[in-house]
């Protein structure tokens, strides 16, 4: 992947992810073809933090109806849980939301 902004698509903002932000755990939607090492480097470069570990999970798109007898699907996507090191600063983007 050429650009770090192509790897990190958007942050996931939910009650559960905001509660985990206090423990320096952040959740992002990432590119489906991105690996853990690429995600780690992208977060470190974009936010200027140190990443301890990255966990990922793939979500399959749900089947949906698009009218009479026209089946369709939502897109499949990938979510990454990023744990920062204890000596790392927090990500400022999430600070005002907690």
C-alpha positions in Angstrom: 0.0 0.0 0.0 1.4 3.4 -0.9 -0.3 5.8 1.5 -0.9 5.4 5.3 -4.2 7.2 4.9 -5.4 4.4 2.6 -4.8 1.9 5.4 -6.7 3.7 8.2 -10.1 4.4 6.8 -11.9 5.8 9.9 -12.1 5.5 13.7 -14.9 3.4 15.2 -16.8 5.6 17.7 -19.0 3.5 20.0 -19.6 3.4 23.8 -17.5 0.3 24.1 -14.5 1.7 22.1 -14.6 5.0 24.0 -14.5 3.1 27.3 -11.4 1.2 26.1 -9.7 4.5 25.1 -9.0 5.1 28.7 -6.8 2.0 28.6 -5.0 3.3 25.5 -6.9 0.9 23.2 -8.4 2.3 20.0 -10.5 0.8 17.3 -10.3 1.6 13.6 -11.8 0.5 10.3 -8.9 -0.5 8.1 -8.4 -1.6 4.5 -9.3 -5.3 4.1 -5.9 -6.2 2.5 -3.8 -4.4 5.2 -1.7 -6.5 7.5 -1.0 -6.0 11.2 2.5 -4.6 10.6 1.1 -2.1 8.0 -1.6 -1.0 10.4 0.9 -0.5 13.2 3.2 1.6 11.0 0.3 3.7 9.7 -1.1 4.5 13.2 2.4 5.3 14.5 3.0 7.7 11.5 -0.4 9.4 11.5 -0.8 9.9 15.2 2.9 10.0 16.4 2.4 7.2 19.1 4.0 3.9 19.9 1.9 0.8 19.2 2.3 -2.3 21.4 0.0 -4.7 19.5 -2.6 -4.9 16.9 -5.6 -7.3 16.7 -7.7 -7.6 13.6 -11.1 -9.1 12.7 -12.8 -9.5 9.3 -16.5 -8.8 9.0 -18.4 -10.4 6.1 -21.1 -8.3 4.4 -24.6 -9.1 5.4 -27.1 -10.3 2.7 -29.8 -7.6 2.1 -32.8 -7.4 -0.2 -32.8 -4.6 -2.8 -36.4 -4.9 -3.8 -38.4 -7.8 -5.1 -36.2 -10.8 -5.7 -33.0 -8.8 -6.1 -30.5 -10.0 -3.5 -27.5 -7.9 -2.6 -24.8 -7.6 0.0 -23.3 -5.0 2.2 -19.6 -4.6 1.8 -17.1 -6.7 3.8 -14.8 -4.8 6.0 -11.9 -5.2 8.5 -11.6 -3.8 12.1 -8.4 -3.3 14.0 -7.9 -3.0 17.7 -4.7 -1.0 18.5 -3.1 -1.2 21.9 -0.6 1.6 22.7 2.4 1.2 24.9 2.2 2.5 28.5 4.8 5.2 27.9 3.1 6.4 24.7 1.0 9.5 24.6 -2.7 9.2 23.9 -4.4 9.9 20.5 -5.7 13.4 20.7 -8.5 12.8 18.3 -10.3 10.6 20.9 -9.7 12.8 24.0 -12.7 15.1 23.6 -15.1 12.3 23.1 -14.6 10.4 26.4 
